[in-house]
Amino acid sequence: MNIIKGFPEKLKKRYQVTTLRQLVLILLTFSMAGFTLLAIKDFVQLFDKPDFGLKIVQFICINMPLYYIFLIIYALILGQMNFFRPFVNKSLGRLITPFKLLYSKIK
């Protein structure tokens, strides 16, 4: 039971927020973006019967950018852009870095 009691405090410290309300709105934003992507996943498929490799390509090229778009939209609606702007920039930077390195080696 002590684990559950301390969990919100650990999350508040990790996300650097001060109030429980901010924490709840941040978690709600993450969940709404994920559920929205899950709901439209079948409409966004590029291929009729994709094999595993095509599913990975589709996930990286379509689903991940859509997730971040939904994350920004819901963050705007719930007033949590101060948290999500740096979060999305950092996450997208991690996604783009391998491609930058690959491009620099090709040049």
HUSULMO-V310490 format. One record per pair of residues at least 24 apart in sequence whose C-alpha atoms are under 10 Angstrom apart, sorted by the first residue. I is the first residue (numbers start at 1). J is the second residue. D is the distance in whole Angstrom. If there is no record, write none. Layout:
# HUSULMO-V310490
i->I j->J d->D
i->I j->J d->D
This chain:
# HUSULMO-V310490
i->15 j->83 d->8
i->15 j->87 d->10
i->16 j->83 d->9
i->17 j->83 d->9
i->22 j->78 d->10
i->22 j->79 d->9
i->22 j->80 d->8
i->22 j->83 d->9
i->23 j->80 d->10
i->25 j->74 d->10
i->25 j->75 d->9
i->25 j->78 d->7
i->25 j->79 d->8
i->25 j->80 d->7
i->26 j->71 d->10
i->26 j->74 d->10
i->26 j->75 d->8
i->26 j->78 d->8
i->26 j->79 d->9
i->26 j->80 d->7
i->26 j->81 d->10
i->26 j->83 d->8
i->26 j->84 d->8
i->28 j->74 d->9
i->28 j->75 d->9
i->28 j->78 d->9
i->29 j->70 d->9
i->29 j->71 d->6
i->29 j->72 d->9
i->29 j->73 d->9
i->29 j->74 d->6
i->29 j->75 d->6
i->29 j->76 d->10
i->29 j->77 d->9
i->29 j->78 d->7
i->29 j->79 d->10
i->29 j->80 d->8
i->29 j->84 d->9
i->30 j->67 d->9
i->30 j->68 d->10
i->30 j->70 d->9
i->30 j->71 d->7
i->30 j->72 d->10
i->30 j->74 d->8
i->30 j->75 d->9
i->30 j->84 d->10
i->31 j->71 d->9
i->31 j->74 d->10
i->32 j->67 d->10
i->32 j->70 d->8
i->32 j->71 d->8
i->32 j->74 d->7
i->32 j->75 d->10
i->33 j->66 d->9
i->33 j->67 d->6
i->33 j->68 d->8
i->33 j->69 d->8
i->33 j->70 d->5
i->33 j->71 d->5
i->33 j->72 d->9
i->33 j->73 d->9
i->33 j->74 d->7
i->33 j->75 d->9
i->34 j->66 d->10
i->34 j->67 d->7
i->34 j->68 d->10
i->34 j->70 d->8
i->34 j->71 d->8
i->35 j->67 d->10
i->35 j->70 d->10
i->36 j->66 d->10
i->36 j->67 d->8
i->36 j->70 d->8
i->36 j->71 d->10
i->37 j->63 d->7
i->37 j->64 d->9
i->37 j->66 d->7
i->37 j->67 d->6
i->37 j->68 d->10
i->37 j->69 d->10
i->37 j->70 d->8
i->37 j->71 d->10
i->38 j->63 d->9
i->38 j->67 d->10
i->41 j->66 d->10
i->60 j->95 d->9
i->64 j->92 d->9
i->64 j->95 d->10
i->65 j->92 d->9
i->68 j->92 d->9
